Amino acid sequence: MAKSIFELVDELPTSNMTIYALRSLDFVVPGQWENVVGFTNTIRHVTGETDEDFIQQIGERAIYLYNDKSQGYQRAMWLYQSVDRADSALGAAALANKVGDKIPLLGGLLTRVTPKANKAQAIDLCLKLVVELVAFCQINGIPGDSIGDFVASLGEYSGESLMRMAALVCIDGLIPLGPDFILQAQSFLSQTSPSELQQNNTFQQVNSLIPGGNPAGQLNFIGESFDSVKGWMGNFVSDRALTPDKVVSNMQRFVEISNDKLDYLGAFLDMTTNYYEHTGTQTLARRLIERAVAEI
């Protein structure tokens, strides 16, 4: 990795489209996510420590752990960054349209935005879920195909990790695919061939760390992973009575988009947000800090 963990955390933004989108989803997981930025500030937030010498020790140990390539932290960060890079290539251009505290989705931008075909969107949803699974395994030092461990851990997700899953369900599921996004994703995945998977831009970004050995095996792993998590996602939606309309209504507090342009909202969010990288950086910082404290 070109940057150290303290640089990545120090450079996290406090105000951009990603932050607006995540704040609009606070109603989904109330109070779970706070946009904590800055490495030293994150140490204080996670540990409650005020002793500057001890904070320095924690930071040095966390940096050492992140730099240790025998650990999986850098690979997890690469996954979070890569899966967003596939969606966000045009994000900088879109953010040039920022006005005040809102980012309007207006005519000039629409010439650069095209709604994804449902199949492409469904495959991207499945791939993002697999990236979460593999990153979880890398962070926790367990085999990358440990689906059972990941599913069991979802019940313990909180903070920025739970917000990331909430955003996955809402931004990559409900908004572009509708209330039956789980069924749609399974259906489209079952119709996807290994050669078609290889042409997917997101897959091209992250396939080197997806278990399976080859595209056919990786496609099977993606399908098995999604099948294992669909129950959690379905319960997540039903427990919170989530609907596309409810999510979009909250999103419209931050994104000025008229109802006749809602088809473009999913593509716009793909372009302008990197919520996986942002919350993933926060998750990694938290895990590193917690481990550093335990080891010191």
C-alpha positions in Angstrom: 0.0 0.0 0.0 1.3 3.5 -0.9 -0.1 5.1 2.3 0.1 4.1 5.9 -3.0 3.6 8.0 -2.5 6.8 9.9 -2.4 8.7 6.5 -5.5 7.0 5.3 -7.5 7.8 8.5 -6.1 11.4 8.6 -7.3 12.0 5.1 -10.8 10.8 5.6 -13.2 13.6 4.5 -15.6 15.3 6.9 -18.0 16.5 4.2 -18.7 15.0 0.7 -21.3 13.0 -1.0 -20.3 9.8 0.8 -20.9 11.5 4.1 -24.2 12.9 3.0 -25.4 9.5 1.8 -24.3 7.8 5.0 -26.0 10.4 7.2 -29.2 10.0 5.3 -29.1 6.3 6.3 -28.9 7.1 10.0 -32.6 6.2 10.3 -31.8 2.6 9.2 -29.2 2.1 12.0 -29.8 5.0 14.4 -26.8 6.3 16.2 -24.5 3.5 15.0 -22.2 5.6 12.8 -20.2 8.6 13.7 -17.8 10.0 11.1 -14.7 9.8 13.3 -11.6 11.0 11.3 -8.0 11.6 12.2 -5.8 8.7 13.4 -5.0 10.2 16.9 -8.6 11.2 17.3 -9.8 7.7 16.4 -7.5 6.2 19.0 -9.0 8.5 21.6 -12.5 7.7 20.4 -12.0 3.9 20.4 -10.1 3.7 23.7 -11.2 6.6 25.7 -7.5 7.3 26.6 -6.2 10.7 27.4 -2.6 9.8 28.2 -0.6 11.2 25.2 2.3 8.8 25.7 0.0 5.7 25.8 -1.9 7.1 22.7 1.5 7.3 21.0 2.3 3.7 21.9 -1.1 2.5 20.6 -0.6 4.4 17.4 2.9 3.0 16.8 1.7 -0.6 17.5 -1.3 -0.2 15.2 0.9 1.1 12.4 3.3 -1.8 12.9 0.5 -4.3 12.7 -0.9 -2.7 9.5 2.5 -2.7 7.9 3.1 -6.4 8.7 2.3 -8.0 5.3 1.8 -11.4 7.0 -1.3 -10.0 8.4 -4.4 -9.3 6.2 -5.0 -5.7 7.0 -3.5 -4.2 3.8 -5.3 -6.8 1.7 -8.6 -5.8 3.3 -7.9 -2.2 2.6 -7.1 -2.9 -1.0 -10.4 -4.8 -1.3 -12.4 -1.9 0.1 -10.7 0.6 -2.1 -10.9 -1.6 -5.3 -14.6 -2.3 -5.1 -15.3 1.4 -4.8 -12.9 2.3 -7.5 -14.9 0.2 -10.0 -18.0 2.4 -9.2 -16.5 5.8 -8.6 -14.4 6.5 -11.6 -16.5 9.6 -12.4 -17.1 10.7 -8.9 -14.7 13.6 -8.9 -16.4 15.1 -12.0 -19.8 14.7 -10.4 -18.7 16.4 -7.2 -17.8 19.5 -9.1 -21.5 20.1 -9.2 -21.7 20.6 -5.4 -23.8 23.5 -4.4 -24.2 24.5 -0.7 -24.9 21.6 1.5 -26.5 19.6 -1.2 -25.3 18.0 -4.4 -27.9 18.4 -7.2 -28.4 15.8 -9.8 -29.0 18.1 -12.7 -28.9 18.1 -16.5 -25.2 18.4 -17.2 -24.4 15.5 -14.9 -27.1 13.3 -16.5 -25.1 13.4 -19.8 -22.4 11.4 -17.9 -24.7 9.1 -16.0 -26.4 6.0 -17.4 -28.4 3.7 -15.1 -26.8 0.3 -14.9 -28.7 -2.6 -16.4 -30.3 -4.6 -13.6 -28.1 -7.6 -14.2 -24.9 -5.6 -13.9 -26.2 -3.9 -10.7 -27.2 -7.3 -9.2 -23.8 -8.8 -9.9 -22.1 -5.7 -8.4 -24.3 -6.2 -5.3 -23.2 -9.8 -5.0 -19.5 -8.9 -5.5 -19.6 -6.2 -2.8 -21.1 -8.7 -0.4 -18.3 -11.1 -1.2 -15.7 -8.4 -0.7 -17.1 -7.7 2.7 -16.8 -11.4 3.5 -13.3 -11.8 2.3 -12.2 -8.5 4.0 -13.7 -9.8 7.2 -11.6 -13.0 6.9 -8.4 -11.0 6.1 -8.9 -8.7 9.1 -9.6 -11.6 11.5 -6.8 -13.9 10.1 -9.1 -16.7 9.0 -9.4 -18.5 5.6 -11.0 -16.3 3.0 -13.7 -18.9 2.3 -15.0 -19.0 5.9 -18.6 -18.2 5.0 -20.0 -19.6 8.2 -17.8 -17.4 10.4 -18.8 -14.4 8.5 -22.5 -15.1 8.6 -22.3 -15.7 12.4 -20.4 -12.4 12.8 -23.1 -10.3 11.1 -25.2 -10.5 14.3 -22.3 -8.7 16.1 -21.8 -6.0 13.5 -22.0 -2.5 14.9 -20.7 1.0 14.2 -19.2 1.7 10.9 -19.3 -2.0 9.9 -23.1 -2.1 10.4 -23.5 1.2 8.5 -21.5 -0.3 5.6 -23.9 -3.2 5.4 -26.9 -0.9 5.7 -25.5 1.1 2.8 -25.0 -2.0 0.8 -28.6 -3.1 1.3 -30.0 0.4 0.6 -27.6 2.0 -2.0 -26.8 -1.2 -4.0 -29.9 -3.2 -3.3 -33.2 -1.3 -2.7 -32.5 1.9 -4.7 -31.4 0.3 -8.0 -33.2 -3.0 -7.8 -36.3 -2.4 -5.8 -38.0 -4.3 -2.9 -37.3 -7.7 -4.4 -33.6 -7.0 -4.8 -32.6 -10.3 -3.1 -34.6 -12.4 -5.5 -33.4 -10.4 -8.4 -29.8 -10.8 -7.5 -30.1 -14.5 -7.1 -32.0 -14.8 -10.4 -29.4 -12.8 -12.3 -26.5 -14.6 -10.7 -27.9 -17.9 -11.7 -28.1 -16.7 -15.3 -24.4 -15.5 -15.3 -21.7 -17.5 -16.9 -18.1 -17.6 -15.8 -17.0 -15.7 -19.0 -19.7 -13.1 -18.4 -18.4 -12.7 -14.8 -14.9 -12.1 -16.2 -16.2 -9.1 -18.2 -17.6 -7.4 -15.1 -15.5 -4.4 -14.1 -15.9 -4.9 -10.3 -14.9 -8.6 -10.7 -11.8 -7.6 -12.6 -10.8 -5.3 -9.8 -11.1 -7.8 -6.9 -11.0 -11.3 -8.5 -7.4 -12.0 -7.3 -8.6 -12.4 -3.7 -12.0 -14.1 -4.3 -11.8 -17.8 -3.4 -12.6 -20.4 -6.1 -9.5 -20.9 -8.1 -10.9 -19.9 -11.4 -13.9 -17.9 -12.7 -16.3 -21.0 -12.6 -15.2 -21.7 -9.0 -15.4 -18.1 -8.0 -18.9 -17.8 -9.5 -20.0 -20.7 -7.3 -18.4 -19.1 -4.3 -20.2 -15.8 -5.0 -23.5 -17.7 -5.3 -22.9 -19.7 -2.1 -21.9 -16.5 -0.2 -25.0 -14.6 -1.3 -27.3 -17.5 -0.5 -25.9 -17.7 3.0 -26.4 -14.0 3.7 -29.8 -13.5 2.0 -31.6 -14.4 5.2 -29.8 -11.8 7.2 -30.5 -9.2 4.5 -34.1 -10.1 4.3 -34.5 -9.8 8.1 -32.6 -6.5 8.1 -35.1 -5.1 5.6 -38.2 -6.5 7.2 -37.2 -5.6 10.8 -36.8 -2.0 9.8 -39.7 -1.9 7.3 -37.3 -0.6 4.6 -38.7 0.3 1.2 -37.0 2.0 -1.8 -39.4 5.0 -1.3 -38.4 5.4 2.4 -34.7 5.2 1.5 -35.0 7.7 -1.4 -37.1 10.1 0.7 -34.3 10.3 3.3 -31.7 10.5 0.5 -33.5 13.5 -1.0 -32.7 15.5 2.1 -29.1 15.5 0.8 -29.4 15.0 -3.0 -31.6 17.3 -5.0 -33.3 14.8 -7.4 -36.8 15.0 -8.9 -39.0 11.9 -8.9 -38.7 11.6 -12.7 -35.0 11.1 -12.4 -34.9 8.4 -9.7 -33.7 5.9 -12.3 -30.4 7.8 -12.3 -30.0 7.9 -8.5 -28.3 4.5 -8.2 -25.8 5.4 -11.0 -25.2 8.8 -9.4 -24.4 7.3 -6.0 -22.1 4.8 -7.7 -20.2 7.7 -9.2 -20.1 10.0 -6.2 -19.7 7.8 -3.2 -17.0 5.5 -1.8 -18.8 4.3 1.3 -17.0 0.9 1.3 -13.5 2.5 1.4 -14.6 5.2 3.9 -16.2 3.0 6.4 -13.7 0.2 5.7 -10.9 2.5 6.6 -12.7 3.3 9.9 -13.3 -0.4 10.6 -9.6 -1.3 10.0 -8.5 1.6 12.2 -10.8 0.4 15.0 -9.6 -3.3 14.7 -6.0 -2.3 14.7 -6.3 0.0 17.6 -8.3 -2.6 19.7 -5.6 -5.2 18.9 -2.8 -2.8 19.7 -4.3 -2.0 23.1 -4.7 -5.7 23.9 -1.1 -6.4 22.9 0.4 -3.5 24.8 
